């Protein structure tokens, strides 16, 4: 199992920026896919962005052009840079890791992002 610890959430005004970080308990070289999901009150958890070990990126349409995902394997960390934040981005953001070797996802505990209008 991979332990994931998120940080960087908080309260920001619309149009502002935040950067989320997720540190993994093992080398991210061994993690095939890392990413971020979010869950707003009363809604299902949804994909925000993922990055593969090969560097392929995937974004939800709602965040394209505003959010950027990246990973630093030397620090076992994945980042989510969030710019031009909107009130509808308010949610708990969860870090995600998937390894083909286990074929199961691991999740962080979540970090709250609140965007005020």
Kinemage of the C-alpha trace (Angstrom):
@kinemage 1
@onewidth
@group {chain A} dominant
@subgroup {mainchain}
@vectorlist {calphas} color= white
{ca unk a 1} P 0.000 0.000 0.000
{ca unk a 2} L 1.136 3.538 -0.777
{ca unk a 3} L 0.547 6.195 1.865
{ca unk a 4} L -0.343 9.557 0.360
{ca unk a 5} L -0.299 12.839 2.280
{ca unk a 6} L -1.826 15.934 0.717
{ca unk a 7} L -1.231 19.545 1.633
{ca unk a 8} L -1.833 23.001 0.240
{ca unk a 9} L -5.580 23.343 0.466
{ca unk a 10} L -7.274 26.386 1.912
{ca unk a 11} L -9.594 29.303 1.348
{ca unk a 12} L -9.037 31.553 -1.658
{ca unk a 13} L -11.046 34.162 -3.518
{ca unk a 14} L -12.320 33.526 -7.006
{ca unk a 15} L -9.584 34.154 -9.540
{ca unk a 16} L -6.886 33.169 -7.089
{ca unk a 17} L -4.408 30.305 -7.104
{ca unk a 18} L -3.421 27.374 -4.931
{ca unk a 19} L -0.876 24.600 -5.282
{ca unk a 20} L -1.631 21.192 -3.859
{ca unk a 21} L 1.120 18.725 -3.022
{ca unk a 22} L 0.938 14.988 -2.437
{ca unk a 23} L 3.868 13.098 -0.995
{ca unk a 24} L 3.976 9.323 -1.480
{ca unk a 25} L 5.484 6.879 1.005
{ca unk a 26} L 7.375 5.048 -1.701
{ca unk a 27} L 9.201 5.954 -4.841
{ca unk a 28} L 6.876 7.395 -7.443
{ca unk a 29} L 8.967 5.614 -10.060
{ca unk a 30} L 6.985 2.515 -9.063
{ca unk a 31} L 3.603 4.244 -9.360
{ca unk a 32} L 2.130 4.007 -12.836
{ca unk a 33} L -0.514 6.706 -12.506
{ca unk a 34} L -0.808 9.539 -10.013
{ca unk a 35} L -3.454 12.159 -9.939
{ca unk a 36} L -6.092 14.203 -8.243
{ca unk a 37} L -9.795 13.674 -7.784
{ca unk a 38} L -12.263 15.933 -6.027
{ca unk a 39} L -15.590 15.586 -4.291
{ca unk a 40} L -17.992 18.437 -3.664
{ca unk a 41} L -20.805 18.171 -1.100
{ca unk a 42} L -23.627 16.028 -2.421
{ca unk a 43} L -21.709 15.036 -5.532
{ca unk a 44} L -19.734 12.018 -6.649
{ca unk a 45} L -15.960 11.978 -6.633
{ca unk a 46} L -14.671 13.098 -10.033
{ca unk a 47} L -11.373 13.052 -11.843
{ca unk a 48} L -9.456 16.322 -11.968
{ca unk a 49} L -6.125 15.359 -13.530
{ca unk a 50} L -3.753 12.422 -13.857
{ca unk a 51} L -0.162 11.936 -14.924
{ca unk a 52} L 1.436 8.641 -15.883
{ca unk a 53} L 4.965 7.473 -15.175
{ca unk a 54} L 5.683 8.226 -18.807
{ca unk a 55} L 4.462 11.794 -18.452
{ca unk a 56} L 1.111 11.510 -20.226
{ca unk a 57} L -1.425 13.988 -18.914
{ca unk a 58} L -5.191 13.888 -18.638
{ca unk a 59} L -7.479 16.678 -17.434
{ca unk a 60} L -11.155 17.080 -16.804
{ca unk a 61} L -12.685 19.483 -19.321
{ca unk a 62} L -13.737 21.781 -16.487
{ca unk a 63} L -10.129 22.465 -15.441
{ca unk a 64} L -8.286 22.451 -18.774
{ca unk a 65} L -6.250 25.603 -19.230
{ca unk a 66} L -6.472 26.480 -15.523
{ca unk a 67} L -4.924 23.521 -13.667
{ca unk a 68} L -1.549 21.887 -14.230
{ca unk a 69} L -0.456 18.548 -12.843
{ca unk a 70} L 3.193 17.610 -12.470
{ca unk a 71} L 5.307 15.073 -10.622
{ca unk a 72} L 8.782 15.163 -9.102
{ca unk a 73} L 10.000 11.599 -8.782
{ca unk a 74} L 13.085 12.705 -6.851
{ca unk a 75} L 10.751 14.002 -4.117
{ca unk a 76} L 8.075 11.305 -4.469
{ca unk a 77} L 5.619 14.141 -4.970
{ca unk a 78} L 2.820 15.077 -7.343
{ca unk a 79} L 1.547 18.645 -7.588
{ca unk a 80} L -1.612 20.324 -8.778
{ca unk a 81} L -1.227 23.988 -9.658
{ca unk a 82} L -4.672 25.576 -9.699
{ca unk a 83} L -5.097 29.009 -11.275
{ca unk a 84} L -8.158 31.137 -12.030
{ca unk a 85} L -10.088 29.300 -9.359
{ca unk a 86} L -13.875 29.397 -9.432
{ca unk a 87} L -16.439 28.807 -6.674
{ca unk a 88} L -17.405 25.568 -8.430
{ca unk a 89} L -13.880 24.260 -7.783
{ca unk a 90} L -14.765 24.082 -4.092
{ca unk a 91} L -14.342 20.471 -2.976
{ca unk a 92} L -12.207 18.053 -1.032
{ca unk a 93} L -9.276 17.137 -3.253
{ca unk a 94} L -7.872 13.619 -3.006
{ca unk a 95} L -4.519 12.388 -4.184
{ca unk a 96} L -4.605 9.115 -6.102
{ca unk a 97} L -2.002 6.500 -6.964
{ca unk a 98} L -2.354 3.394 -9.085
{ca unk a 99} L 0.147 0.614 -9.577
{ca unk a 100} L -0.266 -2.031 -12.256
{ca unk a 101} L 1.531 -4.480 -9.944
{ca unk a 102} L -1.326 -4.352 -7.419
{ca unk a 103} L -4.143 -3.252 -9.741
{ca unk a 104} L -5.677 -1.261 -6.950
{ca unk a 105} L -5.819 2.461 -6.204
{ca unk a 106} L -4.524 4.165 -3.081
{ca unk a 107} L -6.009 7.396 -1.780
{ca unk a 108} L -4.899 10.239 0.425
{ca unk a 109} L -7.017 11.615 3.239
{ca unk a 110} L -8.060 14.681 1.251
{ca unk a 111} L -7.491 18.400 1.521
{ca unk a 112} L -10.239 21.022 1.478
{ca unk a 113} L -10.241 23.723 -1.180
{ca unk a 114} L -12.792 26.508 -0.764
{ca unk a 115} L -13.187 29.260 -3.354
{ca unk a 116} L -15.256 32.253 -2.314
{ca unk a 117} L -17.082 34.456 -4.792
